[in-house]
């Protein structure tokens, strides 16, 4: 008798186990100790693609007999299909941006590893000795891409070079290793010195060899490449049936709707002022915290208070999830805050990361909504809940297979939920919340507009007025962002580079939020008086990751 076909969860779990062998960074993110680093060369990319093909073949015969198995199978099939399409288009040979690349992922893994005991530091030292080989492999990958004519635009290369300069000013690995124990001093210093030298080699390669070859490479990627990239971030096929054009129109409608709300909020803050005037006023005269450590402690309090207030009211927050840490981003990080998921056993908690960028004073008007987004009830409640429910889900659904539109859509929904619950009662705080919402709407407009060469809408005003009907350019996008955002110049400069370097990522927030809101409304209509928001939240957060093509319909069933 032949063995029974594996279930979708068995296929998914086997895929993650094999992936952890190929990419030990994944193993570390899940909480498994490792002193290895991935093969970042073209051979390493080919091995990942072959694993995806094997897993898809195994999935083809896997029965999906219940809703949980169906969701697992659909996610695995869609995610692996998206990655294979990306690989076969050669996109992995030019995966360089100031947020996402092997250079950044390899540095970040050291921040996720335990560093409490001498044994911990011994593991860190051994892994650090492998940094040069990993960085050399990535350089080989970029060289292969350049040989095939697959290059990254100069703007991205120059930005990463600047980041690596900041890392070397520390130097980063040397500074990190200096916190280790005295008995391992020689090993740590030697490993850190070699790792920092490898950073310098990558920097020099990018600056002296790659950047000259990249000259003339356009920032915009066009419809075909954009559709590939957007699928990775959204889990949706946006390249057909005018879906990208519809998303662009939706983003513009949201921009106009939010602008009207911002004008009302600005008047509440400072009578007769414009949104920009009111935002400048709250930056200068609104509440602020002085000092990096004091700000970190304040943000920790924001999350702790949110847990206490929301537990048993809007959510049921399990014990392990109640621990979340606010920490400070290392030098050379991007300008935006971010979150890292807890390990599978919660030994490493979820963490929100505060970018400092040389500041000592931190206005609170926009930080509060950001920490609702990154922490509670945003990323932390969703991603930590996935870990908490991991016994009922495949590891793929709770980690490796996460879809940007699902998680960023939830985090943006979480900000809106806090507004619905009255947490932005102070006019200055609501102005900050609306500023964040407006930025996400503008992201949809400028990301699609720049990469697809779409025309500026006919009802555009302000800095866009004289450009109606003309294609978007990076310069025009930057002026538009500056006109309607209260963020700093450095942050908006970083945002522009982000949109151009990571096409399709920026649209995932608003498109994901739209699906979450539509799914909630459909479930509310279906259940009528029996609809319970807390129960719906917990059911929704316990499904694991979903692609945008499935998210709304699955949420509506709850």
N, C-alpha and C positions, 0 to 999 in steps of 0.2 A: 504494500500500500504506500502510495506517495505521501510525503509530508504535506500537511495543510499549508495553504498559501499564507504568508505573513500578513498580519493586519497592518493598516496604515501607520498605526503608532509604532509597531515593531520596525517597519521600514524607516520611519522618521528617527527613531532612537538609534538604530544601527547607523544611519547617515551621520548623526551628530557624533557618535563614538569614532567613526572613521575620520570625520573632519577634525576632531581633536588631535588625532595623530598627525594629520597633514598640517594643521594650523594650531600650534600650542597656545596661541593667543586666545583662541576660543575656549580651550581648557581652563585657562586662568580666569576668564570672565565667568565661568561656571563655578569657580572655587577649587579646581583641581590643581595641585602643585605641579610645577614643571620648570626645568631649567633650560628648555629648548626654545628656539624661535623658528618661525616658518621659513620655508624655502620661498623667497620672494622673486626668484628668477623666472624666466619663461617656462622652464621645466616645472616649477612649482604651480604656475597657473594652469598648465596642461594637466597636472595631476588632479587639481581641484575640479576641472571640467570633466575629467574621466569619472571621478567619483559621482558627480551630478548625474551623468548618463547612467551609471550602474544603478543608482537609487531610483531614477525614473523608470528604468526597466523593471526593477523589483516592485515598484508601486503599481505597475500596469496590471498585475494579477492580484492585487490586494483587495479583499472585499471591504466595502464601506457600508456596514449593515445598520449603523445607527447615526444620529446627527453628529455625535462627537467624532466618529470615524470619518464621516463625510467632510467635516470641517478640516480635520487633520490632512486628509488626502488632497483636498482642493488647495490648501495652503502650500503643502510640499510640492505639488505639481506646478503651481504657479511660480513659486519662489525659485525652484531649480530651473524651470523653463526660462525665467527672466535672466538668471545668471548665465545660463548657456548661451542665450542670445547675445548677451553682453560680451562674453568671451569670444564667440565666433565672429563678432564684428571687430575684434582686436582692441576693444576699449580698455581692457586690462593693461595694455602696453603703454597707456598714457594716463594712468590713474594718479594724477598729481594735483592736489589743491591744498589750500592752507588749512583745511579742516580734515580731509579724508585722504590718507595715503599710508603706505607701509611705514614711512618715516615717522609719522605721527603715532600710528598704532603701536609701534614697537616702543617708543618712549612711554606712552601711556600705560603699557602693561606693567611697568615698574611701579607706577602709582597705585595699581590695584593689588599688588602682592603684599602679604603680611611682612612686617618689619619690626617685630617685637622681640625676637630671640636671636641668639647667635646662629641657630640652625636656619632661621628665616634668612638672615643676612648671607649665610653660606650659599643658599640657593640663589639669592639675588646676584651674588658675585659670579657664580657659575654662568648664570643666564647673561650677565653683562659681557662676559667674554665672547659671547656669540653675536653681539651686536654688529661688529665689523662685517662678518660674513653675510648677515641678513641685509645690511645696507649695500654691500657689494652686489648682492643678488638683485636688489631693486634697481641699482644703476644699470645692470645688464639688461633688465627688462625695459627701462627707458631707452637704452641704446637700440634695442631691437625694434621698439616702436618708431624711433627716429629713422632707422634704416628702411622701414616700411612706409614712411611718410605720415605716421600717426603721431602727431606732436601736440603738446599743450600750448595754449596761447602765451605769449611773453608776459602778460600781466600776472598770470598764475605763477610762472617760474620766478619772476622777480619778487613776488610776495613771499614765496616759500624761502627764497634766499635770505630775505630780511628776517624771517622767523629763525632760520638756522643761525644767523648772526647773533640774534638775541640769546639763543641757547648757548652758543659758544662764549658769550660774554660772562657767563657764570663761572666756569662752564657747567652745563646742566648735570651731566653724569658725575662729574667730580664733586659738585655740591651735594648731590643726592647721596653719593657713597660716603661723604664725610660724616654722616650721621650714624654710620655703622660702628660695631664694637671694635675695641683696640686689638684683640687677638687676630682679627681678620684684616687689619689695616693694610698690610702689604698686598694681599690679594685684591681687596676692594680698590685700592688706588691704582693698581696695574690695570684692572679691568676697566675702570672708569676712564683712565687715560687713553686706552685703546678705543673705547666707545666714543669719547669726545673727538679723537682723531678721525674716526669714521664719519662723524657728523661733518667735520671740516671737509673731508673728501667729497661727501655728497654735495655740500655747499659749493665747493670749487667746481665740481662737475657741472652742476646746474648753471652756475654763473659763467663759466669759461667755455664750456663745450655745448651744452644743451641750449642755452638761451640764444646764442648766435644762430643756431640751426632753426630755432623756433620762430625767427623773425618772419613776419608776414602771415603767421597762423592766425586766423580770425578768432575773436572772442565768441561769436555766435556759432552754434553748432548745427542749425538748420532742423527741419522737421523730422527727418529720419533718425538722426542721432538723438534728438530731443525725445522722441517717442520711446526709444530704447531706455534712455536714462530715466524718464518719468515712470516707466513701468517698474523699475527697480525701487523707486521711492513710494509709489502709490499702490502697486499691485493691481493696476488697471491698464487696459489697452486704450490709451488715449489718442492713438494715431489714426483712428478710423471714425467715420460718421461725424466729423466736425466737432469732436469732443474737446479738442484743444481750443478751438475758437469759442466754443460755448463757455469753457472755463475762463477764458480771457474776458468775455462779456460779464460773467458772474463776478470776477474780481473787480471790474470797473464799477459795477452796480454796488458792490459792498463798499468800495472806496467812497462813492458819493453818499451812500446811506450813513456811513460812519462820520463823514465830514460834517453832515448836518448835526449829528449828535455831539461831535466835538465842539461845534460852535455854541451849542446850548451850554455844554459843560464849561467852556471858557468863560462865558458870561457869568456863570455861578462863581467861578474862581476870582475873576477880576472884571467887574462890570464893563461892558462895551469893548472888551478885548477880542482879538482874533485867537484861534487856537495856538498859533506860534507865540504870540505875545504872552498868553496865559502860561504856556509851558516854560518860557524863559523866566517868567516871574516866580513860578514854584521852584524852579531849579535854584534861583538866588535866594528866595525868601521863604520857601516852604520848609517843612521838617527835614532834617538830615542827621546822619550819624557821622561823627568824626573818628577816624582811626580804622584801620583794616580789621583788627581783632574785635573791636566794638561792633563793627558792622556784621562780621561773621556771627557774633553772638546774637545780634538782633535778628538776623535771618533764621538762626536756629530757633529762636523764640516764635517767629512767625509760623514755622512748621509745627512746633510743639503745640502752640495754641490752636492751630487749625485741627490737629488730630483730636484734641480734647473736645472741641466744639462740634465737630462733624460726626464723631463716632456715636453710633446709636441713633443718629438723626437722619443724616443723608447717606451714611455708609455704616458697615459693620467692619471695624478695623481690627484684624487679628493681632495678637501680642507681638510677634516678630516684626510686623510691619510698622509698629509704633516707634521703632528706632530708625532714625534717618539723620544724617550728619550734614551740616553745612561746613564746607572747607574752602580754602583759597586756591585758585588756579595757579599753576607754576608760570614763571616768566616764559614768554614766547608762545603763549596760548592765543587762541582767537579771542576776539573782543566780546563775545557773547557768553552768557552763563550756560551751563550744561549739567546733565545728570548722568550718573553711572549706576547701573543696576546692582542689587545685592547678589552675592554668590548664592548658589543653590541651597546651601545650608544656613544662610544668613550670618555666617561668621564674618563676612565683610558686609557691612550695611550699605543701603542705598546712600548716595552722596550727591549733594548739589554743590556746584563749583562756582565760586565768585571770581570773576576776572577783576584784577586790580588796576592794571594799566597805569601805574604811577600815581594813582589817586590816594588821597587821605580823607577826603570828604565825600560822603555818599548820600545824595538826595534820595528821599524815600518815595517820592511821588510815583515812580515807575517800578521800583524794586519789589514792592509788595505783590503786584500782579505777576511779575516774573517768577517770584518764588512760589506762588500758587501754581504756576505753570510747571516749573521744574520739580517742585517738591510735592506738597499736599494742598489740594487733592489731585494734582497733575501727574507727572511721570511716576513719582514714587508710588502713589496708590495703585496705579495700573500695573507697573512692572513688578513691584514687590508682591502684589496679589497674584500675579502669574506664578511667581516662584512659590508662594504659599500653596497654590493649587496644583503644583507640579505633579503630585501623585495622580491627578485626574487627567493630565495633559501630557503630550510628548514634550521632551526637552526642546525640540525644534519649535514648537508652538510658543514656548515661553522665553525664547532667547534668540537663537540663530535665525529663526524665520520671521522676526519682527518686521512689520511693514511701517514705513515712515508715516503714511497717511493715517494709519490707525493710531499710533502712539502720539504723534504731534496733533492729530485731530482731537484725541481725547484731552490732551493738555490744554488746548485752546478752548475746548468745551468746558474744561474745569474752571478756567478763568471766567467764562460767561456764567457758569453756575454760581460762582462766588458773587458775581454781580446780581444775579437773580435772588440770591439769599441775603442781599443787603450788606455785603462786606466792603463795599466801596462807598460808604455813606458820606465820607469827607469829600468835598468837591475836588480837592487836589488829588486824592487817591483814584477817583473815578476818571479824572483827566488822564492819569497814567495808564489805567486799564484801557481806555479808548485809544490812547496812543499806540499801545501794543497791538490792539485789534486792527488799527489802521495800517500799521506796518505789515501785518500778515496779508491784508487785502492788497496793498501796493506790491507785495512780493509776487502775487499771482500776475498782476498786470505787467510788471517790468521783466519778470523772468520769461514769460511767454512772449512778451513784446520784443525783447532784445533778441532772443534766440531764433524766433520765427520771423522776425522782420515785420511784425504787424503794425498797422497804422495807428497813430494816436487818435483816440476817439473824437468824434465831431463836436462833442459838447465840452471838451477840455478847456480849462481856463488857467489863469496864473502863468507859470513858466511854460506851460504846454500850449498856450493859446495860439501862438504863431506857428506851431508845428502840427496842427490838426491835419490828419490824413497822411502825414509823413511817417516813415518807419522810425521806430525807436532806436536810439543809440545809447551806449553806456553813459555818455556825458549828459544826455537828456534824462536818462533814468536817475542819475545821481542828483541832478537839479530837482527833479520831482520828489525824490526821497527827502532832500533837504528842506523843501518847501512845506512838507506835511508831517515831518517827524520831529519829535523833541529829543531824539538821541544825539549823542556827541558826534562831532565830525569824524573822529577816529572810528567809531562804531559804524557809521554809515559808509565810510570808505571800505571797511572790512566787509560789510554786507554786500556791496556792489561786487567785490571780488568773489565773494561766496556765490552769488547768483550766476556769475559768468563761469565759475570753475566747477560748480556742482549743479548742472542743469536739471530741472525737474524736482529738486529737493524743496525749493522754496514754496512751491504750490501745494505741497502735501498738507500744510497746516490748515488752510482755509477749506480745501476740498475735503479733508478729513473731518473738520468740524461740521461742515454741512451734512455729511453722512451721519454723524453722531446725532445731530439735532433732528434730522429727518427720521432716523430710526427710533428715537425717543418719541417723537410725535406720532408715528405710526403705531407703536406699542401702546401709547396712551389712548389712541382712538379705538384700537382693538379691544382693550380691557375695560375701557370706560371707567365707571366708579371703582372698579377693582384694581386699577393701576396704582402701584405703590412705588414711588421714586427710589426709595432706599433699596427695595428688593430688586428693582430693575437695574440699578447701578451695580449691585453685587453680582447679579447674573451676567451683566455685560462685561464686567471686569474679570470674570472667571472663564471666559471662552478661549483665552489665548489670542494670538495674533490673527488678524484677518486682513485680506486685501481689500482695496476700495471697491472692487467689483462685487464683493460679497458682504461688506460691512453693513450697509443699510438694511438689506433684507434679513440678515441674521439678527440684528438688533430689533427689528420689527417683530420677530417671532417671540421675543422674551416676555 
